[in-house]
């Protein structure tokens, strides 16, 4: 069972990796410089692992963002049903 701090740590790490990956792709698009390929070699196993980690990080951040937007994030921490604004308005 994952605790709140473990989840927070995982999402924070994923966000950091995602930002670094995004900056790398920004450099690729703007200047044609791929720092991952320059540091680890183009097409090497190490470079491919880094690209996969960036992709996994994107999934973690995306799922976390959708859960937060849908109100499920609060439900997973409080043990209550997810918050729904239409329920408060009587709709």
KEVOLO-731476 format. One line per field, with one value per atom (N, C-alpha, C, CB): atom name; x, y, z. Coordinates in Angstrom, 2 decimals. Glycine has a CB too. Layout:
atom = (CA; ...)
x = (X; ...)
y = (Y; ...)
z = (Z; ...)
// end
This chain:
atom = (N; CA; C; CB; N; CA; C; CB; N; CA; C; CB; N; CA; C; CB; N; CA; C; CB; N; CA; C; CB; N; CA; C; CB; N; CA; C; CB; N; CA; C; CB; N; CA; C; CB; N; CA; C; CB; N; CA; C; CB; N; CA; C; CB; N; CA; C; CB; N; CA; C; CB; N; CA; C; CB; N; CA; C; CB; N; CA; C; CB; N; CA; C; CB; N; CA; C; CB; N; CA; C; CB; N; CA; C; CB; N; CA; C; CB; N; CA; C; CB; N; CA; C; CB; N; CA; C; CB; N; CA; C; CB; N; CA; C; CB; N; CA; C; CB; N; CA; C; CB; N; CA; C; CB; N; CA; C; CB; N; CA; C; CB; N; CA; C; CB; N; CA; C; CB; N; CA; C; CB; N; CA; C; CB; N; CA; C; CB; N; CA; C; CB; N; CA; C; CB; N; CA; C; CB; N; CA; C; CB; N; CA; C; CB; N; CA; C; CB; N; CA; C; CB; N; CA; C; CB; N; CA; C; CB; N; CA; C; CB; N; CA; C; CB; N; CA; C; CB; N; CA; C; CB; N; CA; C; CB; N; CA; C; CB; N; CA; C; CB; N; CA; C; CB; N; CA; C; CB; N; CA; C; CB; N; CA; C; CB; N; CA; C; CB; N; CA; C; CB; N; CA; C; CB; N; CA; C; CB; N; CA; C; CB; N; CA; C; CB; N; CA; C; CB; N; CA; C; CB; N; CA; C; CB; N; CA; C; CB; N; CA; C; CB; N; CA; C; CB; N; CA; C; CB; N; CA; C; CB; N; CA; C; CB; N; CA; C; CB; N; CA; C; CB; N; CA; C; CB; N; CA; C; CB; N; CA; C; CB; N; CA; C; CB; N; CA; C; CB; N; CA; C; CB; N; CA; C; CB; N; CA; C; CB; N; CA; C; CB; N; CA; C; CB; N; CA; C; CB; N; CA; C; CB; N; CA; C; CB; N; CA; C; CB; N; CA; C; CB; N; CA; C; CB)
x = (0.85; 0.00; 0.89; -0.96; 0.57; 1.36; 0.79; 1.38; 1.68; 1.25; 1.20; 2.19; 0.60; 0.51; 1.90; -0.26; 2.86; 4.20; 4.90; 5.03; 4.67; 5.27; 4.70; 5.03; 3.39; 2.76; 3.25; 1.24; 3.34; 3.81; 5.24; 3.74; 6.09; 7.47; 7.53; 8.25; 6.71; 6.69; 6.22; 5.78; 5.16; 4.64; 5.64; 3.28; 6.27; 7.28; 8.45; 7.77; 8.95; 10.04; 9.62; 10.49; 8.41; 7.90; 7.80; 6.53; 7.37; 7.26; 8.64; 6.56; 9.63; 10.99; 11.53; 11.92; 11.36; 11.84; 11.11; 11.63; 9.81; 9.02; 9.48; 7.54; 9.79; 10.28; 11.63; 10.39; 12.53; 13.84; 13.67; 14.75; 12.80; 12.53; 11.93; 11.61; 11.02; 10.42; 11.43; 9.30; 12.34; 13.40; 14.32; 14.21; 14.60; 15.42; 14.73; 15.69; 13.43; 12.71; 12.60; 11.32; 12.53; 12.55; 13.87; 12.33; 14.96; 16.27; 16.35; 17.38; 15.76; 15.76; 15.01; 15.11; 13.86; 13.07; 13.67; 11.70; 14.23; 14.73; 16.13; 14.71; 16.98; 18.39; 18.94; 19.21; 18.11; 18.59; 19.59; 19.23; 19.55; 20.47; 19.69; 21.17; 20.08; 19.47; 20.50; 19.05; 20.31; 21.28; 21.36; 20.92; 20.24; 20.27; 21.15; 18.84; 20.96; 21.79; 23.24; 21.25; 23.47; 24.84; 25.56; 24.84; 24.84; 25.46; 25.59; 24.66; 24.61; 24.57; 24.74; 23.28; 24.75; 24.89; 23.53; 25.63; 23.40; 22.14; 21.80; 22.21; 20.60; 20.11; 20.68; 20.41; 21.46; 22.01; 20.93; 23.21; 21.21; 20.26; 20.01; 20.78; 21.06; 20.91; 19.99; 22.28; 20.17; 19.32; 17.88; 19.84; 17.68; 16.32; 15.64; 16.35; 16.40; 15.84; 15.40; 16.87; 16.22; 15.86; 14.59; 17.01; 14.49; 13.28; 12.06; 13.44; 12.20; 11.08; 10.70; 11.44; 11.68; 11.40; 10.65; 12.68; 11.01; 10.29; 8.84; 10.99; 8.65; 7.29; 6.47; 7.35; 7.06; 6.36; 6.02; 7.23; 6.96; 6.71; 5.53; 7.96; 5.44; 4.32; 3.00; 4.49; 2.98; 1.76; 1.39; 1.94; 2.38; 2.12; 1.55; 3.41; 2.16; 1.69; 0.31; 2.69; 0.09; -1.21; -2.31; -1.16; -2.08; -3.09; -3.36; -2.63; -2.29; -2.46; -3.24; -1.12; -2.98; -3.68; -5.16; -3.05; -5.47; -6.87; -7.60; -6.97; -6.92; -7.55; -7.85; -6.65; -6.91; -7.11; -8.25; -5.82; -8.28; -9.31; -10.70; -9.00; -10.78; -12.07; -12.50; -12.03; -11.64; -11.98; -11.62; -13.42; -11.07; -10.72; -9.53; -10.43; -8.70; -7.51; -7.90; -6.69; -8.89; -9.33; -9.92; -10.33; -10.63; -11.28; -10.25; -12.20; -9.14; -8.14; -7.43; -7.12; -7.47; -6.79; -7.73; -6.06; -9.00; -9.93; -10.78; -10.83; -10.84; -11.68; -13.13; -11.56; -13.45; -14.82; -15.04; -15.12; -16.30; -16.64; -16.03; -18.17; -15.69; -15.12; -16.05; -14.78; -15.47; -16.22; -16.79; -15.33; -18.06; -18.68; -19.44; -19.61; -19.08; -19.70; -21.17; -18.98; -21.60; -23.01; -23.88; -23.19; -23.32; -24.07; -24.38; -23.31; -23.48; -23.69; -24.76; -22.39; -24.98; -25.96; -27.32; -25.50; -27.42; -28.68; -29.02; -29.76; -28.03; -28.29; -28.22; -27.29)
y = (-1.17; 0.00; 1.24; 0.00; 2.17; 3.39; 4.45; 3.90; 5.12; 6.21; 7.49; 6.37; 8.51; 9.81; 10.34; 10.83; 10.21; 10.75; 10.00; 10.69; 8.70; 7.93; 8.38; 6.42; 8.57; 9.05; 10.44; 9.05; 11.30; 12.66; 12.65; 13.47; 11.81; 11.70; 11.22; 10.74; 10.22; 9.67; 10.72; 8.45; 11.43; 12.46; 13.60; 12.99; 14.00; 15.06; 14.64; 15.41; 13.43; 12.93; 12.87; 11.54; 12.38; 12.31; 13.69; 11.62; 14.67; 16.04; 16.60; 16.93; 16.34; 16.81; 16.18; 16.49; 14.86; 14.16; 14.69; 12.63; 14.93; 15.44; 16.84; 15.48; 17.68; 19.03; 18.95; 19.88; 18.12; 17.97; 17.43; 17.01; 16.44; 15.89; 16.92; 14.69; 17.74; 18.79; 19.83; 19.45; 20.18; 21.13; 20.53; 21.52; 19.23; 18.58; 18.64; 17.11; 18.33; 18.39; 19.82; 17.78; 20.78; 22.18; 22.52; 23.10; 22.02; 22.22; 21.52; 21.72; 20.33; 19.61; 20.44; 18.20; 20.95; 21.73; 23.08; 21.93; 23.75; 25.11; 25.15; 25.87; 24.22; 24.31; 23.02; 24.70; 21.98; 20.71; 20.01; 20.94; 20.34; 19.74; 18.77; 20.84; 17.50; 16.49; 16.15; 15.20; 16.72; 16.52; 15.07; 17.39; 14.35; 12.94; 12.16; 12.34; 12.38; 11.69; 12.14; 11.95; 13.42; 13.92; 13.33; 15.44; 13.17; 12.65; 11.14; 13.09; 10.44; 8.98; 8.25; 8.57; 8.99; 8.38; 8.16; 7.05; 8.54; 8.40; 6.91; 9.10; 6.55; 5.19; 4.16; 4.76; 4.59; 3.64; 3.19; 4.26; 2.11; 1.60; 2.64; 0.30; 3.31; 4.33; 5.46; 4.91; 5.93; 7.00; 6.52; 7.47; 5.30; 4.76; 4.63; 3.41; 4.23; 4.12; 5.49; 3.50; 6.50; 7.85; 8.32; 8.83; 8.07; 8.46; 7.73; 8.16; 6.46; 5.70; 6.27; 4.20; 6.63; 7.22; 8.54; 7.43; 9.33; 10.58; 10.28; 11.42; 9.27; 8.88; 8.38; 7.82; 7.55; 7.06; 8.22; 6.00; 9.16; 10.34; 11.14; 11.22; 11.26; 11.98; 11.29; 12.07; 9.97; 9.22; 9.44; 7.72; 9.39; 9.58; 10.96; 9.37; 11.98; 13.35; 13.54; 14.36; 12.96; 13.10; 12.44; 12.48; 11.22; 10.52; 11.29; 9.07; 11.75; 12.54; 13.82; 12.88; 14.47; 15.71; 15.45; 16.37; 14.38; 14.05; 13.65; 12.93; 12.92; 12.53; 13.76; 11.55; 14.70; 15.91; 16.74; 16.73; 16.85; 17.64; 17.02; 17.76; 15.71; 15.05; 14.93; 13.68; 15.33; 15.26; 13.95; 15.49; 13.02; 11.72; 11.82; 10.71; 12.83; 12.99; 13.16; 14.20; 14.01; 14.21; 12.93; 15.34; 12.19; 10.97; 9.93; 10.41; 9.87; 8.86; 9.18; 8.74; 10.43; 10.81; 10.93; 12.09; 11.21; 11.43; 10.20; 12.60; 9.25; 8.09; 8.37; 7.59; 9.55; 9.94; 9.86; 11.35; 10.00; 10.02; 11.27; 10.00; 11.20; 12.36; 13.56; 12.01; 14.74; 15.99; 16.21; 17.18; 16.57; 16.89; 18.18; 15.75; 19.18; 20.49; 20.47; 21.52; 19.60; 19.58; 19.02; 18.74; 18.23; 17.72; 18.84; 16.60; 19.79; 20.92; 21.88; 21.66; 21.91; 22.81; 22.14; 23.31; 20.87; 20.16; 19.71; 21.02; 19.62; 19.21; 17.71; 19.85)
z = (0.00; 0.00; 0.00; 1.22; -0.87; -0.98; -0.05; -2.43; 0.65; 1.50; 0.69; 2.72; 1.27; 0.60; 0.27; 1.47; 1.19; 0.95; -0.17; 2.22; -0.30; -1.39; -2.72; -1.20; -2.79; -4.02; -4.36; -3.88; -3.36; -3.57; -4.11; -2.26; -3.54; -3.99; -5.44; -3.08; -5.78; -7.14; -8.14; -7.21; -7.82; -8.73; -8.86; -8.22; -7.77; -7.83; -8.71; -6.42; -8.53; -9.36; -10.83; -8.88; -11.08; -12.46; -13.08; -12.50; -12.31; -12.81; -13.16; -11.78; -12.31; -12.59; -13.86; -11.41; -13.99; -15.20; -16.43; -15.06; -16.30; -17.42; -17.83; -17.05; -16.88; -17.20; -17.90; -15.93; -17.39; -18.03; -19.45; -17.20; -19.62; -20.96; -21.88; -20.87; -21.35; -22.16; -22.59; -21.39; -21.68; -22.05; -23.11; -20.81; -23.00; -24.02; -25.38; -23.62; -25.41; -26.69; -27.21; -26.54; -26.31; -26.73; -27.42; -25.53; -26.87; -27.50; -28.86; -26.59; -28.94; -30.22; -31.27; -30.07; -30.91; -31.85; -32.20; -31.31; -31.21; -31.42; -32.02; -30.13; -31.60; -32.00; -32.59; -30.82; -32.66; -33.20; -32.28; -34.54; -30.98; -30.01; -29.14; -29.14; -29.15; -28.29; -27.21; -29.12; -26.02; -24.94; -24.50; -23.76; -24.52; -24.13; -25.09; -24.11; -26.39; -27.39; -27.29; -28.80; -27.01; -26.91; -25.69; -26.82; -24.60; -23.38; -23.36; -22.18; -23.91; -23.79; -25.11; -23.16; -26.22; -27.53; -28.17; -27.42; -29.41; -30.13; -30.31; -31.51; -29.91; -30.10; -29.14; -31.46; -28.14; -27.18; -26.21; -26.42; -25.52; -24.53; -23.44; -23.91; -23.00; -21.96; -22.42; -21.56; -23.64; -24.18; -24.29; -25.57; -24.75; -24.88; -23.53; -25.58; -22.51; -21.16; -20.67; -20.18; -20.91; -20.50; -21.20; -20.78; -22.51; -23.25; -22.70; -24.75; -22.35; -21.78; -20.41; -21.66; -19.60; -18.29; -18.43; -17.52; -19.44; -19.68; -20.08; -20.80; -20.92; -21.31; -20.14; -22.38; -19.29; -18.10; -17.17; -17.35; -17.05; -16.22; -16.75; -16.16; -18.06; -18.66; -18.32; -20.20; -18.36; -18.00; -16.53; -18.28; -15.65; -14.23; -13.97; -13.42; -14.56; -14.36; -14.99; -14.95; -16.16; -16.83; -16.00; -18.23; -15.54; -14.74; -13.45; -14.42; -12.80; -11.57; -11.82; -10.97; -12.94; -13.28; -13.54; -14.49; -14.29; -14.56; -13.29; -15.60; -12.42; -11.15; -10.30; -10.37; -10.28; -9.50; -10.10; -9.44; -11.42; -12.09; -11.89; -13.59; -11.81; -11.66; -10.21; -12.29; -9.29; -7.88; -7.22; -7.71; -7.96; -7.38; -6.45; -8.48; -6.64; -5.81; -4.34; -6.28; -4.07; -2.70; -2.13; -2.62; -2.95; -2.47; -2.06; -3.54; -2.76; -2.43; -1.12; -3.55; -0.70; 0.53; 1.72; 0.34; 1.47; 2.58; 2.87; 2.28; 1.95; 2.12; 1.82; 3.51; 1.32; 1.00; -0.50; 1.51; -0.88; -2.30; -2.95; -2.51; -4.22; -4.91; -4.88; -6.35; -4.79; -4.81; -6.20; -4.40; -6.27; -7.56; -7.40; -8.07; -8.16; -8.01; -8.39; -8.86; -9.33; -9.71; -8.57; -10.98; -7.67; -6.54; -5.57; -5.85; -5.44; -4.54; -5.05; -4.32; -6.35; -6.93; -7.06; -8.29; -6.69; -6.78; -8.18; -6.25; -9.04; -10.42; -10.52; -11.39)
// end
